[in-house]
Amino acid sequence: MLTNTDIIILGGGCAGLSLAMRLASLGESSPSVVVIESRTNYTNDRTWCFWGTGTGQLSHLVRHRWAAVSIATEERRVTLDCSSTPYQMIPAETFYTAAVEAIGAAPNIELVMGESLTSEPWKDGKLWQTRTTAGQRSAKMIIDTRPSRRPERDEAILWQSFSGQEIECDAACFNPDAVTLMEFSPVKNGRITFLYVLAITPTRALVEATVFAPDPLSPQDLAAELNAGIDKLTNGVNFSIIRSEHGILPMGLAAPISSLDATYVRAGLTAGGARPASGYAFQRIQLWADDCAKALADGKPPLSHARDSWHIRAMDWLFLRVLRARPEIAPDLFLALFSSKNPNTVIRFMSDCAKLTDCAAIILALPPWPFLREIPSGLATRFFAALGGRSR
Ligand SMILES: Cc1cc2nc3c(=O)[nH]c(=O)nc-3n(C[C@H](O)[C@H](O)[C@H](O)COP(=O)(O)OP(=O)(O)OC[C@H]3O[C@@H](n4cnc5c(N)ncnc54)[C@H](O)[C@@H]3O)c2cc1C
């Protein structure tokens, strides 16, 4: 057991393992690292999707690509050709296996599983001390990827809750050429509800019931929507459930609290890893892992997630405020966004690589009144506060 290392990474999930993999690729020249993960084993607990916008993030782990995505309401469907930036999927089990293998082969990196932090780290002289279920460990630096916020009403502008099942049908029920990104149900009780369908073959798909709402929701809260969605898609065809997944992602968290000590940083979903407007985090975490590993390899302190530019922060904040205040118009707003003449505009916007012209095109694609109305209704102060760093 390494008890005194250069770096302790708290949490071996997506962020912790992504960084450890980058450091593993440095071989002998990597700093010494221990990753502390409370789970005893990894399961295929999530499915990461993102647009392949050319950054090449872990592209060797991609197991499926789609050249089109669609957005639909009961009245209208918009299909977007994304063949130049396909929508792509990495199953969690593929990622975890690759990470465990890379770390296992690295001389200076240890992944300890089934070990949990039992109190907050403290600094003693130049070293950080941690108390875990297995004893005490110390390190010069800590990268903390544990969730730092609880999913509770008003902790984020909206919560994206979803519950899904991967199913195998006895007959063809799905179109594997296109992902159904959002198939909206009528908005009820202020909840924006839609189905997300990742069709892997004509008989196999991951179907998820998703809700954007001020309150986070459990799988039980989403069960009726999920069952109704699966019934509609399978239309009486027999199917078996292969696996289930559930998630609650923040959309518009307050800006992460930055540490006063450069040797302790937070990273991951609740520390700037999630894009406010979408809740997606996988690609941002990969970019952060690249940058952070490079800084550490250069002998610099670790990095936290880079802040979005002021105009992206402002656009995301305003978009989420409108969705929260006027959920009934959400399906039309998303249809308008995805009806844009140039599909790459919205894809770049969702994938954190929007140019100023993309932002202008997005603004022009959306109806102005709901957004203008949201600013004067006592929110201007918060809007400018968001530009300065607080998102709510
Ligand atoms: C089901 C699901 C599907 C998703 N799909 C997508 C998607 O398609 N695209 C996308 O971009 N994003 C997606 N996300 C969002 C995001 O990419 C993931 O949540 C991602 O796993 C976040 O990485 P993370 O490292 O911040 O958190 P995690 O991966 O959850 O890692 C945190 C780790 O910390 C460990 N931990 C917690 N407390 C302790 C402790 N006290 N001691 C030791 N270890 C501890 C946990 O066990 C966990 O392994 C999805 C999320 C979920 C849940």
The ligand as an SDF file (V2000), in Angstrom:
LIG
                    3D

 53 58  0  0  0  0  0  0  0  0999 V2000
  -26.4910    6.8870  -15.9560 C   0  0  0  0  0  0  0  0  0  0  0  0
  -25.6890    8.0950  -16.4150 C   0  0  0  0  0  0  0  0  0  0  0  0
  -25.5600    8.3460  -17.7820 C   0  0  0  0  0  0  0  0  0  0  0  0
  -24.8280    9.4710  -18.2190 C   0  0  0  0  0  0  0  0  0  0  0  0
  -24.7160    9.7070  -19.5640 N   0  0  0  0  0  0  0  0  0  0  0  0
  -23.9650   10.7310  -19.9920 C   0  0  0  0  0  0  0  0  0  0  0  0
  -23.7810   10.9510  -21.3900 C   0  0  0  0  0  0  0  0  0  0  0  0
  -24.3500   10.2340  -22.2290 O   0  0  0  0  0  0  0  0  0  0  0  0
  -22.9660   11.9590  -21.7800 N   0  0  0  0  0  0  0  0  0  0  0  0
  -22.3490   12.7690  -20.8820 C   0  0  0  0  0  0  0  0  0  0  0  0
  -21.5880   13.6670  -21.2890 O   0  0  0  0  0  0  0  0  0  0  0  0
  -22.5220   12.6220  -19.5550 N   0  0  0  0  0  0  0  0  0  0  0  0
  -23.3180   11.6240  -19.0920 C   0  0  0  0  0  0  0  0  0  0  0  0
  -23.4730   11.4390  -17.7320 N   0  0  0  0  0  0  0  0  0  0  0  0
  -22.9220   12.4700  -16.8230 C   0  0  0  0  0  0  0  0  0  0  0  0
  -21.4450   12.2820  -16.4390 C   0  0  0  0  0  0  0  0  0  0  0  0
  -20.6440   12.0820  -17.5810 O   0  0  0  0  0  0  0  0  0  0  0  0
  -21.2550   11.1360  -15.4590 C   0  0  0  0  0  0  0  0  0  0  0  0
  -22.0410   11.3560  -14.3190 O   0  0  0  0  0  0  0  0  0  0  0  0
  -19.7930   10.9420  -15.0380 C   0  0  0  0  0  0  0  0  0  0  0  0
  -19.6960    9.6770  -14.4520 O   0  0  0  0  0  0  0  0  0  0  0  0
  -19.3240   12.0210  -14.0480 C   0  0  0  0  0  0  0  0  0  0  0  0
  -18.0170   11.7060  -13.6560 O   0  0  0  0  0  0  0  0  0  0  0  0
  -17.4820   12.0150  -12.1770 P   0  0  0  0  0  0  0  0  0  0  0  0
  -16.1310   11.4600  -12.0760 O   0  0  0  0  0  0  0  0  0  0  0  0
  -17.7130   13.4320  -11.8370 O   0  0  0  0  0  0  0  0  0  0  0  0
  -18.4780   11.2110  -11.2080 O   0  0  0  0  0  0  0  0  0  0  0  0
  -18.5180    9.6100  -11.0290 P   0  0  0  0  0  0  0  0  0  0  0  0
  -18.2370    8.9290  -12.3110 O   0  0  0  0  0  0  0  0  0  0  0  0
  -19.8230    9.3420  -10.3620 O   0  0  0  0  0  0  0  0  0  0  0  0
  -17.3140    9.3500  -10.0300 O   0  0  0  0  0  0  0  0  0  0  0  0
  -17.2830    9.7700   -8.6880 C   0  0  0  0  0  0  0  0  0  0  0  0
  -16.6620    8.6140   -7.9110 C   0  0  0  0  0  0  0  0  0  0  0  0
  -16.4120    9.0030   -6.5540 O   0  0  0  0  0  0  0  0  0  0  0  0
  -16.6080    7.8480   -5.7580 C   0  0  0  0  0  0  0  0  0  0  0  0
  -16.7970    8.2920   -4.3640 N   0  0  0  0  0  0  0  0  0  0  0  0
  -17.8160    9.0310   -3.8610 C   0  0  0  0  0  0  0  0  0  0  0  0
  -17.6220    9.2460   -2.5460 N   0  0  0  0  0  0  0  0  0  0  0  0
  -16.4630    8.6360   -2.2040 C   0  0  0  0  0  0  0  0  0  0  0  0
  -15.7180    8.5170   -0.9960 C   0  0  0  0  0  0  0  0  0  0  0  0
  -16.1510    9.0820    0.1530 N   0  0  0  0  0  0  0  0  0  0  0  0
  -14.5680    7.8350   -1.0130 N   0  0  0  0  0  0  0  0  0  0  0  0
  -14.1070    7.2720   -2.1690 C   0  0  0  0  0  0  0  0  0  0  0  0
  -14.7630    7.3740   -3.3510 N   0  0  0  0  0  0  0  0  0  0  0  0
  -15.9160    8.0400   -3.3660 C   0  0  0  0  0  0  0  0  0  0  0  0
  -17.8450    7.1950   -6.3620 C   0  0  0  0  0  0  0  0  0  0  0  0
  -17.9740    5.8330   -6.0150 O   0  0  0  0  0  0  0  0  0  0  0  0
  -17.5860    7.3960   -7.8470 C   0  0  0  0  0  0  0  0  0  0  0  0
  -16.9510    6.2980   -8.4450 O   0  0  0  0  0  0  0  0  0  0  0  0
  -24.2170   10.3540  -17.2680 C   0  0  0  0  0  0  0  0  0  0  0  0
  -24.3700   10.0740  -15.9040 C   0  0  0  0  0  0  0  0  0  0  0  0
  -25.0940    8.9720  -15.4850 C   0  0  0  0  0  0  0  0  0  0  0  0
  -25.2530    8.7230  -13.9850 C   0  0  0  0  0  0  0  0  0  0  0  0
  1  2  1  0
  2  3  1  0
  2 52  2  0
  3  4  2  0
  4  5  1  0
  4 50  1  0
  5  6  2  0
  6  7  1  0
  6 13  1  0
  7  8  2  0
  7  9  1  0
  9 10  1  0
 10 11  2  0
 10 12  1  0
 12 13  2  0
 13 14  1  0
 14 15  1  0
 14 50  1  0
 15 16  1  0
 16 17  1  0
 16 18  1  0
 18 19  1  0
 18 20  1  0
 20 21  1  0
 20 22  1  0
 22 23  1  0
 23 24  1  0
 24 25  2  0
 24 26  1  0
 24 27  1  0
 27 28  1  0
 28 29  2  0
 28 30  1  0
 28 31  1  0
 31 32  1  0
 32 33  1  0
 33 34  1  0
 33 48  1  0
 34 35  1  0
 35 36  1  0
 35 46  1  0
 36 37  1  0
 36 45  1  0
 37 38  2  0
 38 39  1  0
 39 40  1  0
 39 45  2  0
 40 41  1  0
 40 42  2  0
 42 43  1  0
 43 44  2  0
 44 45  1  0
 46 47  1  0
 46 48  1  0
 48 49  1  0
 50 51  2  0
 51 52  1  0
 52 53  1  0
M  END
$$$$
